């Protein structure tokens, strides 16, 4: 299979897996607090990665660890907590729509910090996408009073972390295997996450809390499939393609997540769909390549 086909297959698989992650977070939150969910997600994912990828860490240099430390905090430590916090107040479908700003943030970060050249069309796409994000927040605050749209800030912070992570990996860690980058990133997040697990009271509660025991299966699926394995393939995608193409996984994620949300009884109103469509149009402009004249 050639490189072009592989990157599209990775993109589709990741969209389906990560699109399903939002409903898994929602179900896991029925038994866990946001703090417990975020920390356990990291610990379970890290444990799996240590088993399959510990040998890959031997090749890492001190310089590599500097960048992996930064990437690990930005993409592997903070986002699991931020997504869990956001979904305590926002539906899974709405959360996924906000997450679609990742390609826009990737472009902005690439220009501002990594010297990426951008066209006028891409600038327009960034502005349109940011306008769509603002419209989605304002429309949600006015027409959907059952959700606290201020919690969307947590998703936007996660998106910024992902954007920084993508650019760091592409510029400073292209010589490392995706498994080494993923395992190293979660190695950075593992110790503080484990400390939070102990602090959260998980071990005292799991023995007698039936709802927590039931939610544990959703959390395990989220940690192993939606976090550990998915991050390995995402780092493969970053190696095979451009940062913005890799970030475009968020094209399909909202579609999958919204369908799961509707199946689970969530409602998506017209204003949310318009805001999401504006964001995705901006992402399209950022990603669209200029056609040759002949």
HELIX and SHEET records of a PDB file:
HELIX    1   1 UNK A    3  UNK A   28  1                                  26    
HELIX    2   2 UNK A   34  UNK A   53  1                                  20    
HELIX    3   3 UNK A   54  UNK A   59  5                                   6    
HELIX    4   4 UNK A   62  UNK A   71  1                                  10    
HELIX    5   5 UNK A   72  UNK A   77  3                                   6    
HELIX    6   6 UNK A   78  UNK A   86  1                                   9    
HELIX    7   7 UNK A   92  UNK A   99  1                                   8    
HELIX    8   8 UNK A  102  UNK A  114  1                                  13    
HELIX    9   9 UNK A  120  UNK A  143  1                                  24    
HELIX   10  10 UNK A  149  UNK A  151  5                                   3    
HELIX   11  11 UNK A  152  UNK A  172  1                                  21    
HELIX   12  12 UNK A  178  UNK A  200  1                                  23    
HELIX   13  13 UNK A  202  UNK A  205  1                                   4    
HELIX   14  14 UNK A  210  UNK A  223  1                                  14    
HELIX   15  15 UNK A  224  UNK A  229  3                                   6    
HELIX   16  16 UNK A  230  UNK A  240  1                                  11    
HELIX   17  17 UNK A  243  UNK A  247  1                                   5    
HELIX   18  18 UNK A  250  UNK A  263  1                                  14    
HELIX   19  19 UNK A  270  UNK A  287  1                                  18    
END                                                                             
